[in-house]
Amino acid sequence: MLLDIPRDVFYEIAGSLNSVTDLGALSQVNRTCHLLLNDDFWQRRVKREFGIKSTNKTWKVQYQLCYEQRVIPTRITTAIRCRPTTSREASESVAKLEVQSQTVCINDQSFSFDHCFDSNANQEDIFTSLCLPLVKGFLNGINGAMYAWGPTGSGKTHTISGTDGMIHRSLQHMFDHGKEMELYISFITIQNERVRDYLKEDLDQNGYPHRIREANGIIYIENLEKNQIFNLNDAVFNLKNGQERWHRNSTMMSDLPSRHWHIVTIWMEHHVTVPMGKKYYSARLDFIDCAGSQRITRQGASSVREAASINRSTTTFANVIQALIHRPCHVPYRDSKVTRILQHSLGNNCQTVMLGTMSPMECDVAESVSTLRFLSRCKVVINSVRKNVQLDDEIDRHGSINAMRQWDPPPSGLGIKIEDVLSRLQTKGSSSLDL
């Protein structure tokens, strides 16, 4: 006779998968999953509790899906990169700066981050340390985002979209090591709270209102052009066309500055065959070249409205970070189109890297310290990362995976440890469970 197992036990089993982050407990979680997948005694109880009517193969697929969809709390990865001096700066004074592997000291102020790169670091070092983990997660269905934050002229654009920048290296790795999948690319800029799509052939986009919409918890841009890419040459061709349409005015701080937010997004879709159907994976990888974070007096904007718009987007972005630190207060994502479009990467389902760029010059110390302080706040923010995977309708018809997706959160105050769950799983013939 089957025992009536309280629902709390099953909540604890599911909740343990969503709350364990350290490696020691993770091995126990894997043991729990192994027992659930291979122990007929517990399979019958879980099936009975949730009304699952399916074969053993389908049941395993359903439980594996729940395990893949577990939420893993992950901090935003922070890094700083100091650019080398240029030829025109040879006669200017250099700031008192010391960059170590995880520490930056500037004018007797010390800041610590996950990674610190001095002026001798190359693009390969940045890609291996910061971008490669994002690309590997992206190929497995995990969203990723890489921000380049700092004042104009500090090396943001060179790092992200240079000839051997992070975008080019990431695409090359995808096509060299990726599976059979579909890849798409989009390229937008945001300036004066206006979204422009640079993959559209018609630059006069008055007939293409790029409104921001939300459906089923997913934020998207209407009429966004997504071009499918089949190899690295296709990707380079699309980016080159977009950059040719990319209009930038000169400012006082750099020959080719940017007062826009530039967002290049790569979209991925692929599926694998499982018993009774297919399992679909999807993900997006964003590369964000942020607008210059320097003082308004140094932006050289062509109008007061443009300067105020730049300040509004960067200020709202900083306010969102500050609100995420003090959760559960209101997070002002909707105060700017930038934060609204990138909402998924700030405190939500995304692996996020925040790379700050800085100048070694004495005249830029104020902007450099401001960048370092901003990154110090970012490293406190925690995202809820999980794989974007779902089963097709055929599996849903044979089982009750939808019911398993709609589990309520585990009741608070249960006080049940995963070690206790394991001990109960191992005692097949136990006649009672003391909670």
LUMTIVEX-572902 format. One line per 2 residues: number of its first residue (from 0); for each residue y, x, z of N, C-alpha, C. Coordinates in steps of 0.1 Angstrom, whole numbers, plus 5000, padded with zeros to 4 digits. Each point is the difference from the previous one (the first is absolute). Layout:
NUM	Y:X:Z:Y:X:Z:Y:X:Z; ...
//
This chain:
0	4988:5008:5000:5012:4992:5000:5012:5009:5000; 5010:4997:4991:5012:5008:4999:5009:4997:5011
2	5007:5010:5005:5009:4999:5011:5014:4995:4995; 5007:4993:5008:5014:4996:4996:5009:5011:5005
4	5004:5008:4990:5009:5012:5003:5014:4995:5000; 5008:5003:5011:5014:4996:4999:5008:5006:4989
6	5009:4993:4995:5008:5004:4988:5008:5013:5004; 5003:5002:5013:5008:5011:5004:4993:5013:4996
8	4987:5000:5001:4992:5012:4997:5003:5004:4985; 5000:4990:4991:5002:5003:4986:5014:5004:4997
10	5010:4994:5008:5014:5004:4999:5001:5015:5004; 4993:5004:5010:5001:5013:5005:4994:5010:4990
12	4989:4996:4994:4994:5009:4989:5010:5002:4989; 5006:4989:4995:5010:5001:4989:5012:5007:5005
14	5005:4997:5012:5012:5006:5005:4999:5015:5002; 4988:5004:5004:4998:5015:5002:5002:5007:4987
16	4997:4994:4989:5002:5007:4987:5014:5002:4997; 5009:4991:5005:5014:5000:4997:5008:5008:5010
18	4994:5004:5011:5008:5006:5010:4997:5015:5003; 4988:5004:4995:4996:5014:5003:5006:5009:4989
20	5006:5011:5005:5006:5009:4991:4996:5015:5002; 4996:5003:5013:4995:5014:5002:4986:5002:4995
22	4997:5013:4997:4988:5003:4993:4988:4998:5009; 5002:5002:5013:4988:4998:5009:4995:4986:5000
24	5009:4990:5001:4997:4986:5000:4995:4996:4986; 5005:5006:4990:4997:4996:4987:4985:5001:4997
26	4994:5011:5005:4986:5001:4998:4992:4989:5006; 5005:4995:5012:4993:4989:5006:5002:4987:4992
28	5012:4999:4994:5002:4988:4991:4990:5000:4988; 4998:5012:4994:4991:5001:4990:4986:4996:5004
30	4996:5004:5012:4987:4997:5006:4999:4984:5001; 5011:4994:5005:5000:4986:5001:4998:4993:4987
32	5006:5005:4990:4999:4994:4986:4985:5002:4995; 4995:5011:5003:4986:5003:4996:4990:4990:5006
34	5002:4998:5013:4991:4990:5007:5002:4986:4995; 5012:4996:4997:5003:4987:4996:4994:4998:4986
36	5000:5010:4992:4995:4999:4986:4985:5001:4999; 4994:5006:5010:4985:5002:4999:4992:4994:5011
38	5006:4993:5009:4993:4993:5011:4999:4985:4997; 4987:4996:4997:4998:4986:4997:5004:4990:5011
40	4998:5005:5012:5003:4992:5012:5015:4996:5001; 5008:5010:4997:5015:4998:5001:5005:4993:4987
42	4993:5003:4989:5004:4993:4988:4999:4985:5001; 4989:4996:5006:4998:4985:5002:5010:4994:5009
44	5004:5007:5010:5010:4995:5009:5014:4999:4994; 5004:5010:4993:5013:5000:4993:5000:4990:4989
46	4989:4998:4993:5000:4990:4990:5001:4986:5006; 4993:4998:5011:5000:4987:5006:5014:4997:5006
48	5006:5010:5006:5013:4998:5006:5011:4996:4989; 5000:5006:4989:5010:4998:4990:4995:4991:4988
50	4988:4994:5002:4995:4991:4990:4997:5007:4986; 4996:5012:5000:4997:5007:4988:4987:4997:4995
52	4999:4995:4988:4987:4997:4993:4999:5008:4988; 4994:5012:5001:4999:5009:4989:4988:5009:5002
54	4997:5008:4989:4989:5009:5001:5005:5012:5007; 4990:5009:5004:5004:5012:5007:5009:5009:4992
56	4998:5001:4987:5008:5009:4992:5015:4995:5000; 5001:4987:4998:5014:4994:5000:5006:5002:5014
58	4993:4998:5010:5005:5001:5014:5005:5014:5002; 4993:5010:4995:5004:5014:5002:5013:5002:4992
60	5001:4995:4988:5012:5001:4992:5012:4994:5008; 4998:4989:5006:5011:4993:5007:5004:5008:5012
62	4991:5005:5007:5004:5008:5012:5006:5013:4996; 4995:5007:4990:5006:5012:4995:5015:4997:4996
64	5002:4989:4994:5014:4996:4996:5009:4999:5012; 4995:4993:5010:5008:4999:5013:5003:5014:5005
66	4990:5009:5000:5002:5014:5005:5010:5007:4991; 5000:4999:4987:5009:5006:4991:5015:4995:5003
68	5001:4987:5003:5013:4994:5002:5006:5002:5014; 4993:5008:5008:5005:5003:5014:5014:5006:4999
70	5008:4997:5010:5013:5006:5000:5000:5013:5008; 5006:5010:4995:5001:5013:5007:5015:5003:5003
72	5005:5000:5012:5013:5004:5003:5003:5014:4996; 5010:5002:4992:5003:5014:4995:5015:5002:5001
74	5004:5012:5006:5014:5004:5000:5005:5004:4987; 5013:4998:4998:5007:5005:4988:5000:5015:5000
76	4995:5006:4990:5000:5015:4999:5014:5005:4997; 5005:5009:5008:5013:5006:4997:5000:5014:4997
78	5008:5005:4991:5001:5014:4996:5014:5003:4995; 5003:5012:5001:5014:5005:4996:4998:5012:4990
80	5009:5000:4990:5000:5011:4991:5014:5005:4998; 5001:5013:5002:5013:5007:4998:5001:5007:4986
82	5009:4996:4992:5001:5006:4987:5006:5014:5001; 4998:5008:4990:5006:5014:4999:5015:4999:4996
84	5007:5010:5002:5014:5000:4996:5001:5002:4985; 5011:4995:4994:5002:5001:4985:5010:5012:4998
86	5001:5003:4987:5009:5011:4996:5014:4998:5004; 5005:4987:4999:5014:4998:5003:5003:4999:5015
88	4989:5001:5008:5002:5000:5014:4998:5014:5006; 4999:5010:4992:4998:5014:5004:5011:5005:5009
90	5012:4995:4998:5011:5005:5008:5003:4992:5012; 4993:4989:5002:5003:4991:5011:4991:5004:5012
92	5004:4995:5012:4993:5003:5012:4987:4991:5002; 4990:5006:5005:4987:4993:5002:4999:4996:5015
94	4995:4988:5003:4998:4995:5013:4990:5008:5008; 5001:5000:5013:4990:5006:5009:4988:4991:5000
96	4990:5004:4992:4988:4991:4997:4988:5008:5002; 4990:4994:5007:4986:5006:5001:4990:4989:4998
98	4991:5002:4990:4990:4990:4996:4986:5006:5003; 4993:4993:5009:4986:5004:5002:4991:4989:4995
100	4987:5001:5003:4990:4991:4994:5002:4986:5004; 5005:4997:5013:5002:4986:5004:5013:4999:5008
102	5009:5010:4999:5012:4999:5007:5012:5006:4992; 5011:4993:5001:5013:5004:4994:5010:5002:5010
104	5007:5012:5000:5011:5002:5010:5012:5003:4991; 5011:4992:5003:5012:5002:4993:5012:4999:5010
106	5007:5011:5001:5012:5001:5009:4995:4996:5014; 4989:5006:5005:4995:4999:5013:4995:4986:5003
108	4998:4992:4990:4993:4987:5002:4986:5000:4993; 4990:4996:5008:4986:5001:4995:4995:4986:4997
110	4992:4999:4989:4994:4987:4996:4985:5004:4996; 4991:4991:5003:4986:5002:4997:4995:4989:4991
112	4992:5003:4990:4994:4991:4990:4986:5004:4997; 4993:4991:4992:4987:5003:4996:4999:5013:4991
114	5009:5001:4991:5000:5012:4991:5015:5004:4998; 5002:5013:5000:5013:5006:4997:4998:5011:4989
116	5009:4999:4990:4999:5009:4988:5013:5008:4999; 4999:5013:5000:5013:5008:4998:5003:5001:4985
118	5010:5008:4997:5004:5002:4986:4990:5007:4991; 4990:5006:5006:4989:5007:4992:4989:4990:4996
120	5000:4988:5005:4989:4991:4997:5001:4995:4986; 4989:4998:4993:5000:4996:4986:4995:4985:4999
122	5000:4995:4988:4996:4986:4998:4985:4998:5004; 4992:5010:4997:4986:4999:5003:4998:4998:5015
124	5008:5007:5008:4998:4999:5015:5004:4986:5004; 5011:4994:4995:5004:4987:5003:4989:4990:4996
126	4995:5001:4988:4990:4991:4995:4987:5000:5009; 4995:5012:5003:4988:5001:5007:5001:4995:5014
128	5011:5002:5007:5002:4996:5014:5003:4985:5001; 5009:4995:4991:5005:4987:5002:4995:4989:4990
130	5000:5004:4987:4997:4990:4990:4985:4998:4997; 4992:5011:5001:4986:4998:4997:4993:4990:5009
132	5002:5000:5013:4994:4990:5008:5003:4985:4996; 5013:4999:4995:5004:4986:4995:4992:4997:4987
134	4999:5009:4991:4993:4998:4988:4985:4996:5002; 4994:5008:5009:4986:4997:5003:4998:4986:5006
136	5009:4996:5009:4999:4987:5006:5003:4989:4990; 5009:5003:4991:5004:4991:4989:4988:4997:4991
138	4992:5010:4997:4988:4998:4991:4989:4992:5007; 5001:4999:5014:4990:4993:5007:5006:4986:5005
140	5011:4996:4994:5006:4987:5003:5009:4999:5012; 5007:5011:5003:5010:5000:5011:5013:5003:4994
142	5010:4991:5004:5014:5002:4995:5006:5013:5006; 5009:5006:4992:5006:5012:5004:5015:5000:4995
144	5008:5007:5008:5014:5001:4996:5006:5014:5005; 5007:5006:4991:5006:5013:5003:5015:4999:4998
146	5008:5002:5011:5015:5000:4999:5005:5014:5000; 5011:5002:4992:5008:5012:5001:5013:4996:5005
148	5004:5004:5012:5012:4996:5007:5009:5012:5003; 5012:4999:4997:5010:5011:5002:5012:4999:4992
150	5010:5008:5003:5013:5000:4992:4998:5004:4986; 5009:4995:4991:5000:5004:4986:5001:5015:4999
152	4991:5006:4991:5000:5014:4997:4991:5008:5009; 4992:4993:5008:4991:5007:5010:4986:5002:4994
154	4997:4995:4988:4987:5002:4994:4991:4988:5000; 5005:4988:5002:4991:4988:5000:4994:4998:4986
156	5009:4999:4990:4995:4997:4986:4991:5011:4995; 5003:5013:5003:4991:5011:4996:4986:4998:5006
158	5000:4996:5012:4987:4999:5007:4991:4988:4995; 5007:4989:4998:4993:4988:4996:4997:5000:4985
160	5010:5001:4992:4998:4998:4985:5004:5012:4992; 4999:5012:5005:5002:5012:4992:4989:5002:4990
162	5001:5010:4992:4989:5002:4990:4987:5002:5006; 4999:5006:5012:4987:5001:5007:5001:4994:5013
164	5007:4989:5001:5003:4993:5012:4988:4991:5005; 5002:4993:5011:4989:4992:5006:4994:4990:4990
166	5009:4993:4993:4995:4990:4991:4990:5005:4989; 5005:5011:4994:4991:5006:4989:4987:5006:5006
168	5001:5006:5011:4988:5006:5006:4990:4989:5005; 5006:4989:5005:4991:4989:5005:4993:4993:4988
170	5007:4998:4989:4994:4994:4988:4989:5009:4995; 5003:5013:4999:4990:5009:4995:4987:5000:5009
172	5002:4999:5013:4988:4999:5009:4993:4987:4998; 5007:4989:4998:4993:4987:4997:4991:5001:4988
174	5005:5005:4989:4993:5000:4988:4988:5010:5000; 5002:5011:5008:4990:5010:5001:4988:4996:5010
176	5004:4993:5010:4990:4997:5010:4998:4985:5002; 5007:4991:4993:4999:4986:5003:4987:4994:4994
178	4997:4988:5004:4988:4993:4995:5004:4991:4988; 4991:4992:4996:5004:4991:4989:5009:4989:5006
180	5012:5000:4996:5010:4991:5006:5011:4998:4990; 5008:4990:5003:5012:4997:4992:5013:5004:5008
182	5008:5008:4993:5013:5005:5006:5012:4994:4992; 5010:4996:5008:5012:4995:4994:5012:5008:5007
184	5011:5000:4993:5012:5007:5005:5012:4992:4999; 5009:5001:5009:5013:4993:4999:5011:5009:5005
186	5012:4998:4996:5011:5009:5003:5013:4992:5001; 5005:4999:5013:5012:4992:5002:5010:5008:5008
188	5013:4996:4999:5010:5006:5008:5008:4988:5007; 5006:5003:5011:5008:4991:5008:5013:5006:5002
190	5011:4994:4996:5013:5004:5002:5009:4988:5001; 5009:5001:5010:5009:4988:5002:4993:4987:5002
192	4988:5001:5007:4991:4989:5002:4996:4993:4987; 4999:5008:4990:4995:4995:4987:4988:5008:4996
194	4989:4993:4996:4988:5006:4996:5000:5001:4984; 4997:5012:4996:4999:5003:4985:4986:5006:4997
196	4995:4994:4990:4986:5004:4995:5002:5010:4988; 4996:5012:5002:5003:5010:4990:4988:5002:4990
198	4989:4992:5002:4990:5000:4990:5002:4989:4990; 5010:4991:5001:5003:4990:4990:5008:5007:4989
200	4997:4996:4988:5007:5006:4989:5015:4995:4999; 5002:4988:5005:5014:4994:5000:5007:5004:5013
202	5010:5009:4999:5007:5004:5012:5010:4989:5004; 5004:4991:4991:5008:4989:5004:4991:4989:5006
204	4998:5001:5013:4990:4992:5006:5006:4987:5007; 5011:4995:4994:5006:4988:5006:4990:4988:4998
206	4991:5001:4990:4991:4990:4998:4987:5001:5008; 4999:5011:5008:4988:5003:5008:5004:5001:5015
208	5002:4988:5006:5004:5001:5014:4988:5005:5009; 5002:5012:5006:4990:5006:5008:5001:4995:5014
210	4996:4987:5002:5001:4995:5014:4987:5004:5008; 5002:5001:5013:4989:5004:5009:4994:4988:5005
212	4987:4999:4998:4992:4988:5004:4989:5004:5010; 4995:4990:5007:4988:5002:5009:4990:4989:4998
214	4988:5004:4999:4989:4991:4998:4987:5005:5007; 4995:4992:5009:4988:5004:5008:5002:5013:5007
216	5012:5002:5006:5003:5011:5007:5003:5013:4992; 5000:4999:4987:5002:5011:4991:5014:4999:4994
218	5008:5010:5001:5014:5000:4994:4999:5007:4987; 5006:4993:4990:5000:5006:4986:5013:4997:4994
220	5003:5006:4988:5012:4999:4992:4997:4992:4988; 5007:4990:4997:4998:4992:4988:5004:5008:4988
222	4992:4997:4989:5002:5006:4987:4999:5016:5000; 4993:5005:5010:4999:5015:5001:4990:5004:4989
224	5004:5011:4993:4992:5005:4989:4990:5010:5006; 4987:4997:4998:4990:5009:5004:4992:5005:4987
226	5001:5012:4997:4993:5005:4988:4987:5007:5004; 4989:4996:4993:4987:5006:5003:5000:5014:4995
228	4994:5010:5007:4999:5014:4996:4985:5003:5000; 4996:5007:4989:4986:5004:4998:4998:5015:5002
230	5010:5008:5000:4999:5014:5002:5013:5006:5005; 5001:5013:5003:5012:5006:5005:5011:4999:4989
232	4997:5001:4988:5010:5000:4989:5007:4986:5000; 4992:4990:5002:5006:4986:5000:5010:4999:5012
234	4996:5005:5011:5009:5000:5012:5013:5008:4998; 4998:5012:4994:5012:5008:4998:5009:4993:4990
236	4994:4994:4990:5008:4993:4989:5009:4989:5006; 4994:4992:5009:5007:4989:5007:5011:5005:5009
238	4997:5010:5007:5010:5006:5009:5012:5006:4992; 4996:5007:4990:5011:5006:4991:5009:4990:4994
240	4994:4989:4995:5008:4989:4995:5009:4994:5011; 4994:4998:5012:5009:4995:5010:5011:5009:5004
242	4997:5013:5001:5011:5009:5004:5010:5001:4989; 4997:4998:4988:5010:5001:4989:5010:4988:5002
244	4995:4989:5005:5008:4988:5002:5007:5001:5013; 4997:5009:5008:5005:5002:5014:5014:5006:4999
246	5010:4991:5003:5014:5005:4999:5005:5004:5014; 5005:5012:5000:5005:5005:5013:5014:5007:4997
248	5009:4997:5009:5013:5006:4999:5001:5012:5009; 5008:5010:4997:5002:5012:5008:5008:4997:5012
250	4997:5007:5011:5008:5000:5012:5005:5013:5004; 5006:5001:5011:5006:5013:5004:4989:5010:5005
252	4988:4994:5004:4990:5009:5007:4990:5006:4991; 4998:4995:4988:4989:5004:4992:5003:4997:4985
254	4994:5008:4991:5003:4997:4986:4993:4987:4996; 4988:4997:5004:4993:4988:4997:4996:4993:5013
256	5009:4994:5007:4996:4993:5012:4995:4987:4998; 4995:4993:5011:4995:4987:4999:5006:4991:5011
258	5007:4989:4996:5004:4991:5010:4992:4988:5000; 4988:5000:4993:4991:4990:5000:4988:5002:5009
260	4992:4990:5002:4987:5001:5006:4990:5000:4988; 4993:5010:4998:4990:5001:4989:4986:4998:5005
262	4993:4990:4994:4987:4996:5005:4990:5000:4988; 4991:5010:5000:4989:5000:4990:4988:4996:5007
264	4993:4990:4995:4988:4994:5006:4988:5001:4991; 4989:5004:5005:4988:5001:4993:4990:4989:5006
266	4995:4992:4992:4991:4989:5004:4986:5003:4996; 4990:4997:5008:4986:5002:4997:4992:4988:5003
268	4990:4998:4991:4990:4989:5001:4987:5005:4995; 4989:4998:5008:4987:5003:4996:4990:4992:5008
270	4988:4999:4995:4989:4992:5007:4987:5008:5000; 4992:4996:5010:4986:5006:5001:4991:4988:5001
272	4988:5001:4994:4990:4990:5000:4992:5000:5013; 4999:4989:5007:4992:4999:5012:4991:4988:4999
274	4990:4998:5009:4991:4989:4998:5008:4987:5000; 4996:4991:4991:5006:4987:4998:5014:5000:4994
276	5005:5011:4995:5013:5000:4994:5007:5013:4999; 5013:5000:5001:5008:5012:4999:5010:5001:5012
278	5004:5012:5003:5010:5003:5011:5012:5007:4993; 5012:4994:5002:5012:5004:4993:5009:5008:5009
280	5004:5012:4995:5010:5008:5008:5013:5000:4992; 5011:5000:5008:5013:5002:4994:5009:5007:5009
282	5010:5007:4995:5009:5008:5008:5013:5003:4992; 5010:5004:5007:5013:5005:4993:5004:5013:5007
284	5006:5009:4992:5005:5012:5005:5015:5001:4996; 5009:5001:5010:5014:5000:4997:5006:5014:5002
286	5008:5004:4991:5008:5012:5002:5015:4996:5000; 5007:5003:5011:5013:4995:5002:5010:5012:5001
288	5009:5001:4991:5011:5010:5000:5012:4992:5006; 5002:5002:5013:5011:4992:5007:5014:5004:4995
290	5009:4991:5002:5014:5003:4997:5005:5010:5010; 5010:5008:4996:5005:5011:5009:5005:4994:5013
292	4995:5007:5011:5004:4995:5013:5012:5007:5006; 5008:5007:4992:5011:5007:5005:5012:4991:5004
294	5010:5005:5006:5011:4992:5003:5007:4994:4988; 5006:4988:5002:5007:4993:4989:5010:5009:4993
296	5008:5008:5008:5011:5008:4995:4994:5011:4991; 4987:5003:5000:4995:5011:4992:4991:4994:4988
298	5000:4987:4999:4991:4994:4990:5007:5000:4986; 5013:5000:5000:5006:5000:4987:4998:4988:4992
300	4998:4988:5006:4997:4988:4993:5012:4996:4991; 4997:4993:4990:5010:4996:4990:5008:4988:5005
302	4996:4993:5010:5008:4989:5006:4996:4998:5014; 5009:4993:5007:4998:4997:5014:4988:4991:5002
304	4998:4991:4991:4988:4991:5000:4987:5008:4999; 5000:5009:4991:4988:5008:4999:4997:5008:5012
306	5010:5007:5006:4998:5007:5012:4995:4992:5012; 5006:4988:5001:4996:4990:5010:4985:4996:4998
308	4996:4998:4987:4987:4996:4998:4990:5011:5003; 5003:5012:4997:4991:5012:5004:4999:5000:5015
310	5011:4999:5007:5000:5001:5014:4992:4988:5006; 5001:4988:4994:4992:4988:5004:4985:5002:4999
312	4996:5005:4989:4985:5002:4998:4995:5010:5010; 5006:5011:5001:4995:5011:5009:5001:4995:5015
314	5011:4993:5003:5001:4995:5014:4990:4990:5003; 4997:4991:4991:4990:4990:5002:4986:5006:5002
316	4998:5010:4992:4987:5007:5001:4999:5006:5013; 5010:5007:5005:5000:5006:5014:4998:4989:5011
318	5006:4988:4997:4999:4989:5010:4986:4995:5001; 4993:4999:4988:4986:4996:5000:4991:5009:5008
320	5003:5013:4998:4992:5010:5007:5002:4999:5015; 5013:4998:5004:5003:4998:5014:4994:4987:5006
322	5000:4990:4992:4993:4987:5005:4985:5002:5001; 4994:5007:4991:4986:5002:5001:4996:5008:5013
324	5009:5009:5004:4997:5008:5012:5000:4991:5012; 5009:4989:5000:5001:4992:5012:4993:4986:4997
326	4989:5000:4993:4993:4987:4998:4997:4994:5014; 4999:4987:5000:4999:4990:4990:5014:4993:4996
328	5011:5008:5000:5013:4994:4997:5000:4997:4985; 5010:4992:4996:5002:4997:4986:5002:5012:4991
330	4993:5001:4989:5002:5011:4990:5008:4995:4988; 5011:5006:4998:5009:4995:4989:4996:5004:4986
332	4988:4997:4996:4996:5004:4986:5009:4993:4990; 5004:4988:5002:5007:4992:4990:5015:5004:4998
334	5005:5009:5008:5014:5004:5000:5004:5008:4988; 4990:5006:4993:5002:5008:4988:4988:4998:4991
336	5002:5001:4987:4989:4999:4990:4991:5012:5001; 5005:5011:5004:4992:5012:5002:4989:4998:5010
338	5004:4996:5012:4990:4998:5011:4991:4988:4997; 5005:4990:4993:4992:4989:4996:4989:5003:4991
340	5003:5008:4990:4990:5004:4990:4990:5010:5006; 5005:5008:5009:4991:5011:5006:4995:4995:5014
342	5000:4987:5003:4996:4995:5013:4986:5004:5003; 4991:5000:4990:4986:5003:5003:4998:5014:5005
344	5009:5009:4997:4998:5014:5005:5007:5004:5013; 5007:4990:5006:5007:5002:5012:4994:4991:5011
346	4991:5005:5008:4994:4993:5011:4988:4991:4995; 4996:5000:4988:4990:4991:4995:4988:5008:4994
348	4994:4994:4990:4987:5005:4994:5003:5011:4990; 5002:5013:5005:5003:5011:4991:4999:5013:5008
350	4995:5010:4993:5001:5014:5005:5014:5005:4995; 5009:5004:5009:5013:5003:4996:5003:5015:5004
352	5006:5007:4991:5005:5014:5002:5015:5000:4999; 5007:5005:5009:5015:5001:5000:5003:5015:4999
354	5004:5004:4989:5004:5014:4997:5015:5002:5000; 5006:5007:5010:5014:5003:5000:5003:5013:4993
356	5011:5000:4993:5004:5012:4993:5014:5004:5005; 5002:5013:5002:5012:5005:5006:5005:5012:4993
358	5013:5003:5002:5006:5012:4994:5001:5011:5011; 4999:5012:4997:5002:5011:5010:5014:5004:5002
360	5010:4994:4993:5013:5004:5001:5008:4995:5012; 5009:5008:5005:5008:4997:5012:5008:4987:4998
362	5005:4998:4988:5009:4989:4997:4992:4986:5000; 4987:5001:5000:4991:4988:4999:4993:4998:5013
364	5004:5006:5011:4993:4999:5013:5000:4986:5005; 5011:4993:4999:5001:4986:5005:4990:4991:4993
366	4999:5001:4987:4990:4992:4993:4986:5004:5003; 4998:5013:5002:4986:5005:5003:4996:4995:5014
368	5008:5001:5010:4997:4995:5013:4998:4985:5000; 5008:4993:4992:4998:4985:4999:4986:4997:4994
370	4996:5008:4990:4986:4998:4994:4989:5002:5010; 5002:5011:5008:4990:5004:5010:4999:4989:5010
372	5011:4995:5005:5000:4989:5010:4993:4987:4995; 5003:4997:4987:4994:4988:4994:4985:5002:4999
374	4995:5011:4996:4985:5003:4999:4994:4999:5014; 5007:5005:5010:4995:4999:5014:4997:4986:5004
376	5008:4990:4995:4998:4986:5003:4989:4995:4992; 4998:5004:4987:4990:4995:4992:4986:5003:5005
378	4998:5011:5006:4987:5004:5004:4994:4992:5011; 5008:4991:5006:4995:4991:5011:4995:4987:4994
380	5003:4997:4988:4996:4987:4994:4985:5001:4996; 4994:4989:5003:4985:4999:4998:4998:4989:4989
382	4992:5003:4990:4996:4991:4990:4986:4995:5002; 4997:4988:4995:4986:4994:5001:4993:5002:4987
384	4993:5010:4998:4993:5004:4988:4987:4994:4998; 4997:4994:4989:4986:4995:4997:4998:5001:4985
386	4987:4999:4996:4997:5000:4986:5003:4986:4994; 5004:5000:4987:5002:4988:4993:4988:4997:4992
388	4991:4993:5006:4987:4997:4993:4996:4985:5003; 4995:4994:4990:4996:4986:5001:4988:4998:4991
390	4992:4989:5004:4988:4996:4992:5004:4990:4990; 4992:4999:4989:5003:4989:4990:4995:4987:5005
392	5002:4989:4993:4997:4987:5004:4985:4998:5001; 4992:5008:4993:4985:4997:5000:4995:5004:5014
394	5005:5010:5006:4995:5004:5013:5005:4990:5010; 5012:4995:4999:5006:4990:5009:4992:4987:5000
396	4994:4997:4988:4992:4987:5000:4987:5002:5007; 4994:5012:5000:4987:5002:5006:5001:5003:5015
398	5012:5002:5006:5001:5003:5014:5013:4994:5005; 5003:5004:5012:5012:4995:5007:5010:5011:5003
400	5002:5009:4990:5009:5011:5002:5014:4995:5003; 5004:4989:4995:5014:4995:5003:5001:4996:5014
402	4990:4995:5006:5000:4997:5015:5001:5013:5008; 4994:5011:4995:5001:5012:5008:5014:5007:4998
404	5006:4997:4989:5014:5005:4998:5010:4993:5009; 4997:4988:5003:5009:4992:5008:4998:5001:5015
406	4993:5010:5005:4998:5002:5014:5013:5000:5007; 5001:4993:5012:5012:5001:5008:4999:5014:5007
408	5012:5005:5004:5000:5013:5007:4992:4999:5013; 4994:5011:5004:4992:5000:5012:5008:4996:5012
410	4995:4991:5009:5007:4996:5011:5004:5012:5009; 5012:4999:5006:5005:5011:5008:4993:5000:5013
412	4999:5012:5007:4995:5001:5013:4985:4999:5001; 4993:5002:4988:4985:5000:5001:4994:5011:5008
414	5007:5012:4999:4995:5011:5007:4986:5005:4996; 4996:4997:4988:4986:5004:4996:5002:5013:4992
416	4992:5010:5004:5001:5013:4993:4989:5001:4990; 5002:5008:4990:4991:5001:4989:4986:5006:5005
418	5001:5008:5010:4987:5005:5006:4991:4989:5005; 5007:4990:5006:4992:4988:5005:4994:4992:4988
420	5008:4999:4990:4995:4993:4988:4988:5007:4994; 5001:5013:5000:4988:5008:4995:4988:4998:5008
422	5002:5000:5013:4988:4998:5009:4994:4987:4998; 5008:4990:4998:4994:4986:4998:4993:4999:4986
424	5006:5007:4990:4994:5000:4987:4986:5007:5001; 4998:5010:5008:4988:5007:5001:4989:4993:5007
426	5004:4990:5009:4990:4993:5007:4997:4987:4993; 4990:5000:4991:4997:4989:4992:4995:4988:5008
428	4992:5003:5010:4993:4989:5007:5008:4995:5012; 5013:5004:5001:5007:4996:5012:5002:4985:5001
430	4998:4994:5012:5000:4986:5002:5014:4995:5003; 5010:5009:5003:5013:4995:5004:5010:5011:4997
432	5012:4996:4999:5011:5009:4998:5011:4997:5010; 5003:5010:5008:5011:4998:5011:5013:5005:4994
434	5009:4991:4999:5014:5004:4994:5009:5000:5012
//
